[in-house]
């Protein structure tokens, strides 16, 4: 008969799990002695007036054993103090108690206080002193009077302005921003100092004028302009440029003078290429066609490699090969490749031979694809997006394939599978020689996550057994 283990405590012995024979005295029982207390020492703390204390004591880190004994609080040792009345300048207090052992006190101070009379403020001016609002005491010479000196003028300087022919001026002067103080003195206008100018006739491009007067000191003038005659123009038609040839703008000449608008050549426009991209497919390259929107000249550039087929799940063909359809939209290609089979020894001494890509198995049911399987590398190289996990409820295989061919991981890999896969089961790894090892895993957000170590593995595939938890391995 089998008996479960019982761990020892500080004061009671225990034992390992053991078996006995109901027919004889055979037993594997092995006693484990009591652990004794694992003592931790705690220093003593003296009691105060308001807080309890204790002597030095020990406790056990594993159980509730303790030698602690409390010492009650001492309570206050009161000393009484008489009251003292406050004055105008010194505070007083009510009668109060203190403790001779600690800083406890019922002391309440009564503040010193004047019998105040309030006096209104007076603002200073530029020439007279002022003061802030202040208080005096009717019982003593206390006062908060503070004199504010006269402000003096807050001068703003004003630049001089010279008189003109028509406007008066002034010398530089000061004003006060707070009162009407000023040093302003006015200067009278000068009147115009006239100069005479001869007349000039107008031409096609230049204006003319009659005889006129101006002032030597200001912009006064009797000038009257005669507008230019303008050109008597003859028109010359424009020619538009093309993608490869220049043109020119329309231009003019004058019948009365040698005026002409400058001939302005317009450069060739160059091609206005518009790009149309032809996307690559599984079997054909992509490229971009550039066509000019004006003259339709075109060329091809920017080639891109064909995508290659994106195969879905591989299925056995029954002839040692497997096939899968391409998942890309618009592609009807079906790929075919030979199965690569692996043989593992089971716990019963039998062998299991299977293809991890299509799931075909000998001596076992077909291993079906787990669509929700994901993987990512912790170290080494790995095509994690090509993880292939298959199960038939009894066995689970994990490999990595691209286009039907297995790839070899070189490091440690994290694998995530649906949590329902291991409900009520234990995950056991099967080595090729039949050695079986239980695999630890963790559960997060509806997924079971485990770590696969390919660092020293020569095989690109791992096989696991899904063992019911009530069954013996």
C-alpha positions in Angstrom: 0.0 0.0 0.0 1.2 3.6 -0.7 1.3 6.4 1.9 1.9 10.0 1.1 4.8 12.0 2.6 4.4 14.3 5.6 6.8 17.2 6.1 8.4 17.6 9.6 7.7 20.7 11.7 9.7 22.5 14.3 8.5 20.1 17.1 7.2 17.0 15.2 9.0 14.5 13.0 7.8 13.7 9.4 8.4 11.1 6.7 8.9 10.6 3.0 6.2 8.9 0.9 6.5 5.1 1.4 5.0 1.7 0.5 4.1 -1.3 2.7 3.2 -4.9 1.8 -0.2 -6.0 3.2 1.1 -9.6 3.2 4.4 -9.1 5.0 6.4 -6.6 7.1 8.1 -4.9 4.0 8.1 -1.1 4.2 10.1 1.8 2.7 9.2 4.0 5.6 12.0 6.6 6.5 11.5 9.0 9.3 12.6 12.7 9.1 13.5 14.3 12.5 11.7 17.5 13.8 13.4 20.6 12.4 13.6 22.5 15.8 12.9 26.2 15.9 14.8 28.6 13.5 15.1 31.4 16.1 15.3 35.1 15.2 16.3 37.4 18.1 14.5 40.7 18.7 15.9 43.6 20.9 14.0 44.9 24.0 12.0 48.1 23.8 11.4 50.2 27.0 7.8 51.4 27.6 7.0 55.2 27.4 4.2 57.3 28.9 1.8 56.3 26.0 3.3 53.2 24.3 3.9 49.7 25.7 7.3 48.0 25.5 8.8 44.5 25.8 11.9 42.6 27.0 14.3 41.1 24.4 12.6 37.9 22.9 13.0 35.2 20.2 10.6 34.1 17.4 10.7 31.1 15.0 10.8 31.9 11.2 8.8 28.7 10.5 6.0 28.7 13.1 4.3 31.0 15.7 6.7 30.2 18.6 7.7 33.4 20.6 9.0 34.4 24.1 7.7 37.9 23.8 6.3 39.5 27.0 4.7 43.0 26.9 5.4 45.8 29.4 2.4 48.2 29.8 2.7 52.0 29.1 3.9 54.1 32.2 1.2 56.9 31.9 2.2 60.6 32.4 3.9 62.0 35.6 2.1 65.4 35.7 3.7 68.8 36.9 1.2 71.7 37.3 2.1 75.3 36.1 0.1 78.5 37.1 -1.5 80.9 34.6 0.1 84.2 33.5 -1.9 87.1 31.9 -0.6 88.6 28.6 0.5 92.3 28.2 0.6 94.5 25.0 4.0 93.1 24.0 4.4 89.8 25.9 2.2 86.7 25.6 0.6 84.9 28.6 -0.9 81.5 29.2 -3.6 79.6 31.1 -2.8 77.2 33.9 -1.3 74.0 32.3 0.3 70.6 33.1 3.5 69.0 31.7 5.0 65.5 32.1 8.3 65.0 33.9 9.3 62.1 31.6 8.2 63.3 28.1 7.2 66.4 26.1 3.5 66.1 26.9 1.9 69.5 27.7 -1.6 71.2 27.9 0.1 74.6 27.5 -2.1 77.1 25.5 -0.6 80.5 24.8 -2.6 83.7 25.1 -1.0 86.2 22.6 0.2 89.7 23.5 -2.3 92.3 22.0 -2.4 96.1 21.7 -5.6 98.2 22.0 -5.2 99.4 18.4 -6.5 102.7 16.8 -6.4 102.7 12.9 -5.2 105.7 10.9 -5.9 106.1 7.1 -3.1 106.0 4.5 -1.9 109.1 2.6 -0.2 108.7 -0.8 3.0 110.6 -1.5 3.1 113.0 -4.5 6.0 114.2 -6.6 6.7 117.0 -4.0 5.1 115.9 -0.7 5.7 112.9 1.7 2.9 110.3 2.4 2.4 107.2 4.6 0.7 103.8 4.6 -2.4 103.1 6.8 -1.0 102.5 10.3 -2.1 101.6 13.9 -1.3 103.1 17.3 -2.0 101.6 20.8 -4.1 103.5 23.3 -2.2 102.0 26.2 1.5 102.4 25.1 3.6 104.1 22.4 3.3 101.3 19.9 2.8 102.5 16.3 3.2 101.0 12.8 3.6 104.4 11.1 6.0 104.3 8.1 6.7 107.5 6.2 6.8 107.3 2.4 9.2 110.0 0.9 8.1 112.4 -1.8 8.2 110.6 -5.2 10.1 113.3 -7.1 9.1 113.8 -10.7 9.0 110.7 -12.9 10.5 112.3 -15.9 9.8 111.3 -19.5 12.2 112.7 -22.1 10.8 114.0 -25.4 13.1 114.4 -28.4 13.4 117.7 -30.1 11.5 118.4 -33.3 12.9 120.9 -35.8 10.4 123.3 -37.3 9.6 122.8 -41.0 8.4 125.2 -43.7 4.8 124.6 -42.7 4.9 123.1 -39.1 6.1 124.5 -35.8 8.8 122.6 -33.8 10.4 122.5 -30.3 13.6 121.8 -28.4 14.1 118.5 -26.4 12.0 118.7 -23.1 10.8 116.7 -20.1 7.4 115.9 -18.6 6.3 114.1 -15.5 4.1 111.0 -15.9 2.3 111.7 -12.5 1.7 115.5 -12.7 1.6 118.4 -15.2 5.3 119.4 -14.8 6.9 120.2 -18.3 9.9 122.1 -19.8 8.3 122.4 -23.3 9.2 125.5 -25.4 7.7 125.9 -29.0 9.7 127.0 -32.2 7.8 128.7 -35.1 7.5 127.3 -38.8 10.2 128.4 -41.3 8.2 128.9 -44.6 9.4 127.5 -48.0 12.9 128.3 -49.6 11.9 128.0 -53.4 14.0 126.7 -56.3 12.8 126.9 -60.0 13.0 123.9 -62.5 12.7 124.0 -66.4 10.1 121.9 -68.4 10.8 118.5 -70.2 8.7 116.9 -73.1 7.4 113.3 -72.7 8.7 110.4 -74.9 7.3 106.8 -75.5 8.9 105.5 -72.4 9.7 108.6 -70.3 7.4 111.0 -68.6 7.7 114.8 -69.0 6.7 117.9 -67.0 5.9 121.6 -67.1 8.2 124.2 -65.4 7.8 124.0 -61.6 9.1 125.1 -58.2 10.5 123.0 -55.2 11.6 123.9 -51.7 15.2 123.3 -50.6 14.2 122.2 -47.1 11.1 120.0 -47.7 9.2 118.0 -50.3 7.0 120.9 -51.4 6.6 121.1 -55.2 4.4 122.5 -58.0 5.5 119.6 -60.3 2.8 118.4 -62.7 3.7 115.2 -64.6 3.0 114.6 -68.3 2.6 110.9 -68.8 4.8 108.9 -71.2 3.3 108.4 -74.7 3.6 104.6 -74.5 4.7 102.5 -77.5 2.8 102.1 -80.7 3.0 98.3 -80.5 3.1 95.5 -83.1 2.2 92.0 -81.9 4.3 88.8 -82.6 2.7 85.4 -81.8 4.0 82.9 -79.2 5.1 79.3 -79.9 4.5 76.7 -77.2 7.4 74.3 -76.2 7.0 70.5 -76.5 8.5 67.7 -74.4 11.7 67.8 -76.5 11.7 71.2 -78.3 11.8 74.8 -76.9 9.3 77.6 -77.7 8.9 81.3 -76.9 6.4 83.8 -75.4 4.6 86.3 -77.6 6.6 89.6 -78.0 6.0 93.2 -79.2 7.9 96.0 -81.1 7.2 99.8 -81.3 6.6 101.7 -84.6 8.0 105.0 -83.2 11.2 103.8 -81.5 13.5 100.8 -81.3 11.6 99.3 -78.3 11.1 95.5 -78.4 10.1 93.1 -75.7 13.0 90.7 -75.1 12.7 87.4 -76.9 12.2 84.9 -74.1 12.9 81.3 -75.1 10.8 78.7 -73.2 12.8 75.5 -72.4 11.5 72.1 -73.5 9.0 70.8 -71.0 10.7 67.4 -70.6 8.5 64.3 -70.2 5.8 64.2 -67.5 6.0 60.5 -66.7 3.1 58.9 -64.8 3.9 55.6 -63.0 1.7 52.5 -63.2 2.9 49.6 -60.9 2.4 46.0 -61.9 2.5 43.9 -58.7 4.5 40.7 -58.6 2.7 37.4 -58.3 3.8 34.0 -56.9 5.5 33.1 -60.2 6.1 36.4 -62.1 8.2 39.5 -61.3 6.6 42.9 -60.8 7.7 46.2 -62.4 6.6 49.8 -63.0 5.6 51.3 -66.4 6.3 55.1 -66.7 4.3 56.9 -69.5 4.4 60.6 -70.4 1.0 62.3 -70.0 1.7 64.7 -72.9 3.4 62.6 -75.7 2.8 59.0 -74.5 6.5 58.1 -74.5 7.1 55.2 -72.1 9.7 52.9 -70.4 9.8 50.1 -67.8 11.8 50.2 -64.5 11.9 49.2 -60.8 11.6 45.4 -61.2 10.6 43.4 -58.0 11.1 39.7 -57.4 8.2 37.3 -57.7 6.6 36.5 -54.3 6.8 32.7 -54.3 4.0 30.6 -53.2 2.4 30.9 -49.7 1.3 27.4 -48.9 -1.4 26.4 -46.5 -1.4 23.2 -44.4 0.2 20.2 -46.1 -1.8 17.0 -46.6 -0.4 13.5 -47.2 -1.0 12.0 -50.7 -0.7 8.4 -49.6 2.4 7.8 -51.7 5.1 9.1 -49.4 4.6 12.7 -50.6 2.5 15.6 -49.5 0.7 18.6 -51.2 -0.6 22.0 -50.3 -2.5 24.8 -52.1 -1.2 28.3 -52.4 -3.1 30.7 -50.2 -2.4 33.9 -52.3 -5.5 35.4 -53.9 -5.8 34.5 -57.6 -3.2 31.7 -57.5 -4.5 28.1 -58.1 -1.1 26.4 -57.8 -0.8 23.2 -55.8 2.7 22.3 -54.5 4.0 18.8 -54.0 7.1 17.5 -52.1 8.4 14.2 -50.6 7.6 13.6 -47.0 10.6 13.6 -44.6 9.8 11.1 -41.9 11.2 10.7 -38.4 11.1 7.6 -36.1 10.7 7.9 -32.3 10.6 5.0 -29.8 7.5 5.0 -27.5 7.3 4.0 -23.8 5.8 0.7 -24.8 8.9 -0.2 -26.8 7.2 0.4 -30.1 8.2 2.9 -32.7 6.3 5.9 -34.1 7.2 7.1 -37.6 5.6 10.3 -38.9 6.0 13.3 -41.2 5.9 16.5 -39.1 4.9 18.6 -42.2 1.7 16.7 -43.3 1.1 14.8 -40.1 1.0 11.3 -41.7 1.9 8.7 -39.0 2.5 5.0 -38.9 1.0 3.0 -36.0 -1.0 6.1 -34.9 -3.8 8.4 -36.1 -3.2 11.3 -38.5 -1.6 14.4 -36.7 -3.9 17.4 -37.5 -2.7 21.0 -37.8 -3.1 23.3 -34.7 -3.9 26.6 -36.5 -3.4 28.8 -33.4 0.2 27.8 -32.7 2.7 30.6 -32.5 6.5 30.7 -31.7 9.3 33.2 -31.2 13.1 32.8 -30.7 14.8 33.4 -27.4 18.3 32.8 -29.0 19.8 31.5 -32.3 18.0 31.6 -35.7 14.4 30.6 -36.4 11.7 31.2 -39.1 9.1 31.6 -36.3 6.3 32.5 -38.7 6.6 28.9 -40.2 5.9 27.0 -37.0 4.0 23.7 -37.6 2.3 22.1 -34.6 0.2 18.9 -35.1 -1.7 16.6 -32.7 -4.0 13.5 -32.8 -4.9 13.8 -29.1 -2.2 11.4 -28.0 0.9 12.8 -29.6 2.0 16.4 -30.4 4.7 17.3 -32.9 6.5 20.7 -33.3 8.6 21.6 -36.3 9.4 24.6 -38.5 8.9 24.4 -42.3 9.0 26.7 -45.4 7.4 25.6 -48.7 7.1 22.0 -47.4 10.8 21.8 -46.3 11.9 21.6 -42.7 14.2 24.3 -41.2 16.6 23.6 -38.3 16.3 26.0 -35.3 19.7 26.7 -33.6 18.7 28.1 -30.2 15.9 28.2 -27.6 12.3 28.8 -28.8 9.1 29.8 -26.9 6.0 28.0 -28.2 2.4 29.1 -27.5 -0.6 26.7 -27.9 -4.3 26.8 -27.0 -4.8 26.1 -23.3 -7.5 23.6 -24.0 -5.0 21.3 -25.6 -3.6 20.1 -22.2 -6.8 20.3 -20.2 -6.6 17.3 -17.8 -3.3 16.1 -19.3 0.5 16.2 -18.7 3.0 17.1 -21.5 5.8 14.6 -21.8 8.7 14.9 -24.4 9.8 11.7 -26.2 13.4 11.6 -27.3 14.3 9.5 -30.4 15.7 6.7 -28.1 12.4 6.5 -26.1 13.5 8.6 -23.1 10.5 10.5 -21.7 10.7 13.8 -19.8 7.8 15.8 -18.3 7.8 19.3 -19.8 7.1 22.4 -17.6 4.8 25.1 -19.0 2.9 28.2 -17.9 -0.6 29.4 -18.7 -1.2 33.0 -19.8 -4.4 34.5 -21.3 -5.8 31.3 -22.6 -2.4 30.0 -23.9 0.0 27.4 -22.6 3.6 28.6 -23.1 6.7 26.3 -23.0 10.4 26.6 -24.0 12.0 24.2 -26.5 15.8 23.9 -26.5 17.3 23.1 -30.0 20.8 24.3 -29.0 22.3 20.8 -29.1 19.6 19.1 -31.1 20.5 17.5 -34.5 16.7 17.0 -35.3 14.5 19.8 -36.6 11.4 18.3 -34.9 10.3 17.5 -31.3 7.6 14.9 -30.3 5.5 15.0 -27.2 2.9 12.7 -25.6 -0.3 14.0 -24.1 -0.7 11.8 -21.0 -3.9 11.9 -18.9 -3.1 13.1 -15.4 -4.6 10.0 -13.7 -2.6 7.5 -15.8 0.9 6.2 -14.9 3.7 7.1 -17.3 
